[in-house]
Amino acid sequence: MEPIAFVTVITGLILLLLVMGAPVKPMRFLGGAFIKIIIGAIFLFFLNAFGNSIGVHVPINPATAAVAGFLGIPGVCALAAIQYWVI
């Protein structure tokens, strides 16, 4: 194989990977964020189910679900503390 053809094939493969790989990263980030928000809503559902006996009710909306999803259990505890003591 001639060097010019070899370089052309390698350059074409690199450009193909760059073009095909570029849309995957933002979609992976958005998909991961969406999954975390869903998990946060599930955490809040269980907090509301079990926190009803002590008078804690955190509304499930996109903002609280995002906080609970991205911060995890500490975020749920922070939302419960804010709801219980501040509001």
Jmol script that loads the backbone (N, CA, C; Angstrom):
load data "model"
ATOM      1  N   MET A   1       0.848  -1.176   0.000  1.00  0.00           N
ATOM      2  CA  MET A   1       0.000   0.000   0.000  1.00  0.00           C
ATOM      3  C   MET A   1       0.894   1.241   0.000  1.00  0.00           C
ATOM      4  N   GLU A   2       0.522   2.181  -0.787  1.00  0.00           N
ATOM      5  CA  GLU A   2       1.294   3.405  -0.876  1.00  0.00           C
ATOM      6  C   GLU A   2       1.110   4.247   0.385  1.00  0.00           C
ATOM      7  N   PRO A   3       2.112   5.029   0.768  1.00  0.00           N
ATOM      8  CA  PRO A   3       2.011   5.848   1.974  1.00  0.00           C
ATOM      9  C   PRO A   3       0.878   6.866   1.907  1.00  0.00           C
ATOM     10  N   ILE A   4       0.601   7.412   0.727  1.00  0.00           N
ATOM     11  CA  ILE A   4      -0.459   8.421   0.610  1.00  0.00           C
ATOM     12  C   ILE A   4      -1.819   7.778   0.873  1.00  0.00           C
ATOM     13  N   ALA A   5      -2.038   6.592   0.352  1.00  0.00           N
ATOM     14  CA  ALA A   5      -3.304   5.892   0.580  1.00  0.00           C
ATOM     15  C   ALA A   5      -3.446   5.504   2.044  1.00  0.00           C
ATOM     16  N   PHE A   6      -2.355   5.076   2.667  1.00  0.00           N
ATOM     17  CA  PHE A   6      -2.378   4.691   4.078  1.00  0.00           C
ATOM     18  C   PHE A   6      -2.726   5.884   4.965  1.00  0.00           C
ATOM     19  N   VAL A   7      -2.100   7.018   4.721  1.00  0.00           N
ATOM     20  CA  VAL A   7      -2.368   8.241   5.491  1.00  0.00           C
ATOM     21  C   VAL A   7      -3.803   8.693   5.259  1.00  0.00           C
ATOM     22  N   THR A   8      -4.287   8.590   4.038  1.00  0.00           N
ATOM     23  CA  THR A   8      -5.662   8.991   3.734  1.00  0.00           C
ATOM     24  C   THR A   8      -6.662   8.115   4.465  1.00  0.00           C
ATOM     25  N   VAL A   9      -6.427   6.809   4.492  1.00  0.00           N
ATOM     26  CA  VAL A   9      -7.341   5.893   5.194  1.00  0.00           C
ATOM     27  C   VAL A   9      -7.329   6.172   6.691  1.00  0.00           C
ATOM     28  N   ILE A  10      -6.156   6.347   7.274  1.00  0.00           N
ATOM     29  CA  ILE A  10      -6.059   6.626   8.711  1.00  0.00           C
ATOM     30  C   ILE A  10      -6.718   7.959   9.048  1.00  0.00           C
ATOM     31  N   THR A  11      -6.495   8.985   8.240  1.00  0.00           N
ATOM     32  CA  THR A  11      -7.124  10.289   8.468  1.00  0.00           C
ATOM     33  C   THR A  11      -8.640  10.185   8.353  1.00  0.00           C
ATOM     34  N   GLY A  12      -9.117   9.439   7.380  1.00  0.00           N
ATOM     35  CA  GLY A  12     -10.555   9.242   7.228  1.00  0.00           C
ATOM     36  C   GLY A  12     -11.166   8.522   8.417  1.00  0.00           C
ATOM     37  N   LEU A  13     -10.472   7.504   8.936  1.00  0.00           N
ATOM     38  CA  LEU A  13     -10.980   6.797  10.120  1.00  0.00           C
ATOM     39  C   LEU A  13     -10.992   7.695  11.352  1.00  0.00           C
ATOM     40  N   ILE A  14      -9.971   8.510  11.506  1.00  0.00           N
ATOM     41  CA  ILE A  14      -9.937   9.428  12.643  1.00  0.00           C
ATOM     42  C   ILE A  14     -11.072  10.446  12.544  1.00  0.00           C
ATOM     43  N   LEU A  15     -11.304  11.002  11.372  1.00  0.00           N
ATOM     44  CA  LEU A  15     -12.406  11.958  11.196  1.00  0.00           C
ATOM     45  C   LEU A  15     -13.751  11.288  11.422  1.00  0.00           C
ATOM     46  N   LEU A  16     -13.907  10.053  10.962  1.00  0.00           N
ATOM     47  CA  LEU A  16     -15.155   9.330  11.185  1.00  0.00           C
ATOM     48  C   LEU A  16     -15.412   9.107  12.671  1.00  0.00           C
ATOM     49  N   LEU A  17     -14.380   8.731  13.402  1.00  0.00           N
ATOM     50  CA  LEU A  17     -14.528   8.543  14.842  1.00  0.00           C
ATOM     51  C   LEU A  17     -14.836   9.857  15.557  1.00  0.00           C
ATOM     52  N   LEU A  18     -14.222  10.938  15.115  1.00  0.00           N
ATOM     53  CA  LEU A  18     -14.506  12.243  15.730  1.00  0.00           C
ATOM     54  C   LEU A  18     -15.942  12.677  15.472  1.00  0.00           C
ATOM     55  N   VAL A  19     -16.416  12.455  14.267  1.00  0.00           N
ATOM     56  CA  VAL A  19     -17.780  12.868  13.922  1.00  0.00           C
ATOM     57  C   VAL A  19     -18.807  11.975  14.606  1.00  0.00           C
ATOM     58  N   MET A  20     -18.561  10.679  14.625  1.00  0.00           N
ATOM     59  CA  MET A  20     -19.525   9.752  15.225  1.00  0.00           C
ATOM     60  C   MET A  20     -19.477   9.791  16.746  1.00  0.00           C
ATOM     61  N   GLY A  21     -18.322  10.063  17.323  1.00  0.00           N
ATOM     62  CA  GLY A  21     -18.187  10.070  18.768  1.00  0.00           C
ATOM     63  C   GLY A  21     -18.650  11.357  19.416  1.00  0.00           C
ATOM     64  N   ALA A  22     -18.699  12.441  18.673  1.00  0.00           N
ATOM     65  CA  ALA A  22     -19.059  13.733  19.247  1.00  0.00           C
ATOM     66  C   ALA A  22     -20.496  13.777  19.753  1.00  0.00           C
ATOM     67  N   PRO A  23     -21.507  13.296  19.006  1.00  0.00           N
ATOM     68  CA  PRO A  23     -22.865  13.370  19.523  1.00  0.00           C
ATOM     69  C   PRO A  23     -23.133  12.405  20.685  1.00  0.00           C
ATOM     70  N   VAL A  24     -22.285  11.423  20.866  1.00  0.00           N
ATOM     71  CA  VAL A  24     -22.530  10.436  21.910  1.00  0.00           C
ATOM     72  C   VAL A  24     -22.285  11.023  23.294  1.00  0.00           C
ATOM     73  N   LYS A  25     -21.267  11.860  23.450  1.00  0.00           N
ATOM     74  CA  LYS A  25     -20.919  12.387  24.765  1.00  0.00           C
ATOM     75  C   LYS A  25     -22.016  13.268  25.366  1.00  0.00           C
ATOM     76  N   PRO A  26     -22.589  14.231  24.644  1.00  0.00           N
ATOM     77  CA  PRO A  26     -23.672  15.017  25.249  1.00  0.00           C
ATOM     78  C   PRO A  26     -24.907  14.167  25.570  1.00  0.00           C
ATOM     79  N   MET A  27     -25.193  13.199  24.727  1.00  0.00           N
ATOM     80  CA  MET A  27     -26.344  12.344  24.997  1.00  0.00           C
ATOM     81  C   MET A  27     -26.099  11.477  26.223  1.00  0.00           C
ATOM     82  N   ARG A  28     -24.865  11.031  26.408  1.00  0.00           N
ATOM     83  CA  ARG A  28     -24.535  10.240  27.589  1.00  0.00           C
ATOM     84  C   ARG A  28     -24.670  11.101  28.847  1.00  0.00           C
ATOM     85  N   PHE A  29     -24.238  12.362  28.778  1.00  0.00           N
ATOM     86  CA  PHE A  29     -24.357  13.266  29.919  1.00  0.00           C
ATOM     87  C   PHE A  29     -25.825  13.538  30.236  1.00  0.00           C
ATOM     88  N   LEU A  30     -26.628  13.822  29.220  1.00  0.00           N
ATOM     89  CA  LEU A  30     -28.046  14.086  29.453  1.00  0.00           C
ATOM     90  C   LEU A  30     -28.765  12.843  29.970  1.00  0.00           C
ATOM     91  N   GLY A  31     -28.412  11.697  29.452  1.00  0.00           N
ATOM     92  CA  GLY A  31     -29.016  10.451  29.929  1.00  0.00           C
ATOM     93  C   GLY A  31     -28.664  10.183  31.377  1.00  0.00           C
ATOM     94  N   GLY A  32     -27.410  10.405  31.736  1.00  0.00           N
ATOM     95  CA  GLY A  32     -26.987  10.221  33.124  1.00  0.00           C
ATOM     96  C   GLY A  32     -27.681  11.201  34.061  1.00  0.00           C
ATOM     97  N   ALA A  33     -27.829  12.442  33.630  1.00  0.00           N
ATOM     98  CA  ALA A  33     -28.517  13.443  34.442  1.00  0.00           C
ATOM     99  C   ALA A  33     -29.985  13.072  34.622  1.00  0.00           C
ATOM    100  N   PHE A  34     -30.619  12.583  33.558  1.00  0.00           N
ATOM    101  CA  PHE A  34     -32.020  12.184  33.639  1.00  0.00           C
ATOM    102  C   PHE A  34     -32.195  11.012  34.609  1.00  0.00           C
ATOM    103  N   ILE A  35     -31.299  10.045  34.560  1.00  0.00           N
ATOM    104  CA  ILE A  35     -31.365   8.896  35.464  1.00  0.00           C
ATOM    105  C   ILE A  35     -31.177   9.347  36.906  1.00  0.00           C
ATOM    106  N   LYS A  36     -30.258  10.279  37.156  1.00  0.00           N
ATOM    107  CA  LYS A  36     -30.044  10.776  38.514  1.00  0.00           C
ATOM    108  C   LYS A  36     -31.269  11.512  39.038  1.00  0.00           C
ATOM    109  N   ILE A  37     -31.936  12.261  38.183  1.00  0.00           N
ATOM    110  CA  ILE A  37     -33.150  12.968  38.614  1.00  0.00           C
ATOM    111  C   ILE A  37     -34.256  11.968  38.951  1.00  0.00           C
ATOM    112  N   ILE A  38     -34.379  10.900  38.168  1.00  0.00           N
ATOM    113  CA  ILE A  38     -35.375   9.863  38.462  1.00  0.00           C
ATOM    114  C   ILE A  38     -35.055   9.187  39.794  1.00  0.00           C
ATOM    115  N   ILE A  39     -33.780   8.883  40.030  1.00  0.00           N
ATOM    116  CA  ILE A  39     -33.387   8.265  41.295  1.00  0.00           C
ATOM    117  C   ILE A  39     -33.660   9.224  42.457  1.00  0.00           C
ATOM    118  N   GLY A  40     -33.415  10.512  42.264  1.00  0.00           N
ATOM    119  CA  GLY A  40     -33.723  11.502  43.296  1.00  0.00           C
ATOM    120  C   GLY A  40     -35.207  11.558  43.600  1.00  0.00           C
ATOM    121  N   ALA A  41     -36.049  11.443  42.583  1.00  0.00           N
ATOM    122  CA  ALA A  41     -37.499  11.430  42.810  1.00  0.00           C
ATOM    123  C   ALA A  41     -37.906  10.181  43.592  1.00  0.00           C
ATOM    124  N   ILE A  42     -37.254   9.066  43.320  1.00  0.00           N
ATOM    125  CA  ILE A  42     -37.553   7.840  44.075  1.00  0.00           C
ATOM    126  C   ILE A  42     -37.118   7.991  45.527  1.00  0.00           C
ATOM    127  N   PHE A  43     -35.942   8.594  45.763  1.00  0.00           N
ATOM    128  CA  PHE A  43     -35.505   8.876  47.131  1.00  0.00           C
ATOM    129  C   PHE A  43     -36.519   9.753  47.853  1.00  0.00           C
ATOM    130  N   LEU A  44     -37.006  10.778  47.186  1.00  0.00           N
ATOM    131  CA  LEU A  44     -37.980  11.676  47.817  1.00  0.00           C
ATOM    132  C   LEU A  44     -39.304  10.973  48.076  1.00  0.00           C
ATOM    133  N   PHE A  45     -39.684  10.073  47.186  1.00  0.00           N
ATOM    134  CA  PHE A  45     -40.915   9.306  47.411  1.00  0.00           C
ATOM    135  C   PHE A  45     -40.801   8.493  48.700  1.00  0.00           C
ATOM    136  N   PHE A  46     -39.658   7.803  48.874  1.00  0.00           N
ATOM    137  CA  PHE A  46     -39.477   7.013  50.088  1.00  0.00           C
ATOM    138  C   PHE A  46     -39.356   7.904  51.322  1.00  0.00           C
ATOM    139  N   LEU A  47     -38.745   9.072  51.181  1.00  0.00           N
ATOM    140  CA  LEU A  47     -38.686  10.011  52.308  1.00  0.00           C
ATOM    141  C   LEU A  47     -40.090  10.438  52.706  1.00  0.00           C
ATOM    142  N   ASN A  48     -40.926  10.740  51.731  1.00  0.00           N
ATOM    143  CA  ASN A  48     -42.288  11.154  52.033  1.00  0.00           C
ATOM    144  C   ASN A  48     -43.101  10.003  52.602  1.00  0.00           C
ATOM    145  N   ALA A  49     -42.857   8.787  52.124  1.00  0.00           N
ATOM    146  CA  ALA A  49     -43.602   7.635  52.630  1.00  0.00           C
ATOM    147  C   ALA A  49     -43.253   7.338  54.088  1.00  0.00           C
ATOM    148  N   PHE A  50     -41.962   7.377  54.410  1.00  0.00           N
ATOM    149  CA  PHE A  50     -41.545   7.056  55.774  1.00  0.00           C
ATOM    150  C   PHE A  50     -41.458   8.283  56.677  1.00  0.00           C
ATOM    151  N   GLY A  51     -41.329   9.463  56.114  1.00  0.00           N
ATOM    152  CA  GLY A  51     -41.236  10.679  56.910  1.00  0.00           C
ATOM    153  C   GLY A  51     -42.582  11.245  57.311  1.00  0.00           C
ATOM    154  N   ASN A  52     -43.650  10.655  56.803  1.00  0.00           N
ATOM    155  CA  ASN A  52     -44.995  11.116  57.136  1.00  0.00           C
ATOM    156  C   ASN A  52     -45.280  10.978  58.623  1.00  0.00           C
ATOM    157  N   SER A  53     -44.698   9.979  59.257  1.00  0.00           N
ATOM    158  CA  SER A  53     -44.956   9.759  60.685  1.00  0.00           C
ATOM    159  C   SER A  53     -44.324  10.841  61.559  1.00  0.00           C
ATOM    160  N   ILE A  54     -43.258  11.487  61.089  1.00  0.00           N
ATOM    161  CA  ILE A  54     -42.638  12.548  61.886  1.00  0.00           C
ATOM    162  C   ILE A  54     -42.948  13.933  61.338  1.00  0.00           C
ATOM    163  N   GLY A  55     -43.796  14.000  60.345  1.00  0.00           N
ATOM    164  CA  GLY A  55     -44.240  15.287  59.824  1.00  0.00           C
ATOM    165  C   GLY A  55     -43.340  15.918  58.786  1.00  0.00           C
ATOM    166  N   VAL A  56     -42.568  15.129  58.073  1.00  0.00           N
ATOM    167  CA  VAL A  56     -41.692  15.654  57.030  1.00  0.00           C
ATOM    168  C   VAL A  56     -42.294  15.311  55.681  1.00  0.00           C
ATOM    169  N   HIS A  57     -42.542  16.337  54.887  1.00  0.00           N
ATOM    170  CA  HIS A  57     -43.032  16.137  53.528  1.00  0.00           C
ATOM    171  C   HIS A  57     -42.286  17.093  52.618  1.00  0.00           C
ATOM    172  N   VAL A  58     -41.481  16.532  51.723  1.00  0.00           N
ATOM    173  CA  VAL A  58     -40.727  17.327  50.750  1.00  0.00           C
ATOM    174  C   VAL A  58     -41.429  17.162  49.415  1.00  0.00           C
ATOM    175  N   PRO A  59     -41.880  18.244  48.802  1.00  0.00           N
ATOM    176  CA  PRO A  59     -42.553  18.106  47.512  1.00  0.00           C
ATOM    177  C   PRO A  59     -41.604  17.566  46.443  1.00  0.00           C
ATOM    178  N   ILE A  60     -42.150  16.731  45.584  1.00  0.00           N
ATOM    179  CA  ILE A  60     -41.350  16.166  44.495  1.00  0.00           C
ATOM    180  C   ILE A  60     -41.564  17.022  43.253  1.00  0.00           C
ATOM    181  N   ASN A  61     -40.556  17.817  42.936  1.00  0.00           N
ATOM    182  CA  ASN A  61     -40.561  18.621  41.718  1.00  0.00           C
ATOM    183  C   ASN A  61     -39.176  18.517  41.086  1.00  0.00           C
ATOM    184  N   PRO A  62     -38.986  19.048  39.887  1.00  0.00           N
ATOM    185  CA  PRO A  62     -37.681  18.875  39.238  1.00  0.00           C
ATOM    186  C   PRO A  62     -36.498  19.422  40.052  1.00  0.00           C
ATOM    187  N   ALA A  63     -36.686  20.511  40.769  1.00  0.00           N
ATOM    188  CA  ALA A  63     -35.577  21.086  41.532  1.00  0.00           C
ATOM    189  C   ALA A  63     -35.186  20.196  42.708  1.00  0.00           C
ATOM    190  N   THR A  64     -36.154  19.747  43.491  1.00  0.00           N
ATOM    191  CA  THR A  64     -35.827  18.891  44.626  1.00  0.00           C
ATOM    192  C   THR A  64     -35.346  17.519  44.168  1.00  0.00           C
ATOM    193  N   ALA A  65     -35.901  17.011  43.078  1.00  0.00           N
ATOM    194  CA  ALA A  65     -35.442  15.721  42.551  1.00  0.00           C
ATOM    195  C   ALA A  65     -34.009  15.832  42.044  1.00  0.00           C
ATOM    196  N   ALA A  66     -33.651  16.966  41.439  1.00  0.00           N
ATOM    197  CA  ALA A  66     -32.279  17.163  40.964  1.00  0.00           C
ATOM    198  C   ALA A  66     -31.317  17.248  42.145  1.00  0.00           C
ATOM    199  N   VAL A  67     -31.686  17.964  43.193  1.00  0.00           N
ATOM    200  CA  VAL A  67     -30.828  18.059  44.380  1.00  0.00           C
ATOM    201  C   VAL A  67     -30.644  16.681  44.995  1.00  0.00           C
ATOM    202  N   ALA A  68     -31.732  15.950  45.150  1.00  0.00           N
ATOM    203  CA  ALA A  68     -31.652  14.618  45.747  1.00  0.00           C
ATOM    204  C   ALA A  68     -30.889  13.650  44.851  1.00  0.00           C
ATOM    205  N   GLY A  69     -31.048  13.775  43.559  1.00  0.00           N
ATOM    206  CA  GLY A  69     -30.377  12.868  42.639  1.00  0.00           C
ATOM    207  C   GLY A  69     -28.894  13.115  42.535  1.00  0.00           C
ATOM    208  N   PHE A  70     -28.485  14.372  42.434  1.00  0.00           N
ATOM    209  CA  PHE A  70     -27.069  14.677  42.263  1.00  0.00           C
ATOM    210  C   PHE A  70     -26.294  14.603  43.574  1.00  0.00           C
ATOM    211  N   LEU A  71     -26.945  14.901  44.705  1.00  0.00           N
ATOM    212  CA  LEU A  71     -26.251  14.849  45.982  1.00  0.00           C
ATOM    213  C   LEU A  71     -26.458  13.536  46.720  1.00  0.00           C
ATOM    214  N   GLY A  72     -27.442  12.760  46.299  1.00  0.00           N
ATOM    215  CA  GLY A  72     -27.668  11.455  46.918  1.00  0.00           C
ATOM    216  C   GLY A  72     -28.352  11.571  48.272  1.00  0.00           C
ATOM    217  N   ILE A  73     -28.001  10.646  49.162  1.00  0.00           N
ATOM    218  CA  ILE A  73     -28.608  10.594  50.499  1.00  0.00           C
ATOM    219  C   ILE A  73     -28.334  11.884  51.299  1.00  0.00           C
ATOM    220  N   PRO A  74     -27.131  12.465  51.259  1.00  0.00           N
ATOM    221  CA  PRO A  74     -26.945  13.738  51.965  1.00  0.00           C
ATOM    222  C   PRO A  74     -27.861  14.845  51.442  1.00  0.00           C
ATOM    223  N   GLY A  75     -28.137  14.846  50.153  1.00  0.00           N
ATOM    224  CA  GLY A  75     -29.066  15.826  49.599  1.00  0.00           C
ATOM    225  C   GLY A  75     -30.481  15.626  50.096  1.00  0.00           C
ATOM    226  N   VAL A  76     -30.895  14.365  50.209  1.00  0.00           N
ATOM    227  CA  VAL A  76     -32.226  14.069  50.738  1.00  0.00           C
ATOM    228  C   VAL A  76     -32.314  14.494  52.195  1.00  0.00           C
ATOM    229  N   CYS A  77     -31.261  14.220  52.957  1.00  0.00           N
ATOM    230  CA  CYS A  77     -31.242  14.637  54.360  1.00  0.00           C
ATOM    231  C   CYS A  77     -31.264  16.160  54.481  1.00  0.00           C
ATOM    232  N   ALA A  78     -30.547  16.849  53.602  1.00  0.00           N
ATOM    233  CA  ALA A  78     -30.545  18.312  53.631  1.00  0.00           C
ATOM    234  C   ALA A  78     -31.926  18.863  53.293  1.00  0.00           C
ATOM    235  N   LEU A  79     -32.586  18.275  52.292  1.00  0.00           N
ATOM    236  CA  LEU A  79     -33.939  18.730  51.950  1.00  0.00           C
ATOM    237  C   LEU A  79     -34.906  18.476  53.097  1.00  0.00           C
ATOM    238  N   ALA A  80     -34.762  17.332  53.758  1.00  0.00           N
ATOM    239  CA  ALA A  80     -35.637  17.029  54.896  1.00  0.00           C
ATOM    240  C   ALA A  80     -35.389  17.997  56.046  1.00  0.00           C
ATOM    241  N   ALA A  81     -34.121  18.315  56.295  1.00  0.00           N
ATOM    242  CA  ALA A  81     -33.803  19.266  57.369  1.00  0.00           C
ATOM    243  C   ALA A  81     -34.320  20.650  57.055  1.00  0.00           C
ATOM    244  N   ILE A  82     -34.183  21.064  55.813  1.00  0.00           N
ATOM    245  CA  ILE A  82     -34.713  22.378  55.419  1.00  0.00           C
ATOM    246  C   ILE A  82     -36.226  22.397  55.580  1.00  0.00           C
ATOM    247  N   GLN A  83     -36.881  21.337  55.154  1.00  0.00           N
ATOM    248  CA  GLN A  83     -38.340  21.281  55.264  1.00  0.00           C
ATOM    249  C   GLN A  83     -38.789  21.244  56.723  1.00  0.00           C
ATOM    250  N   TYR A  84     -38.059  20.507  57.543  1.00  0.00           N
ATOM    251  CA  TYR A  84     -38.480  20.316  58.931  1.00  0.00           C
ATOM    252  C   TYR A  84     -38.223  21.550  59.780  1.00  0.00           C
ATOM    253  N   TRP A  85     -37.044  22.177  59.618  1.00  0.00           N
ATOM    254  CA  TRP A  85     -36.682  23.269  60.518  1.00  0.00           C
ATOM    255  C   TRP A  85     -36.914  24.665  59.944  1.00  0.00           C
ATOM    256  N   VAL A  86     -36.771  24.830  58.666  1.00  0.00           N
ATOM    257  CA  VAL A  86     -36.825  26.175  58.113  1.00  0.00           C
ATOM    258  C   VAL A  86     -38.227  26.539  57.651  1.00  0.00           C
ATOM    259  N   ILE A  87     -38.831  25.652  56.902  1.00  0.00           N
ATOM    260  CA  ILE A  87     -40.116  25.998  56.290  1.00  0.00           C
ATOM    261  C   ILE A  87     -41.257  25.574  57.181  1.00  0.00           C
TER     262      ILE A  87
END
end "model"
wireframe off; spacefill off
backbone 0.3
color backbone group
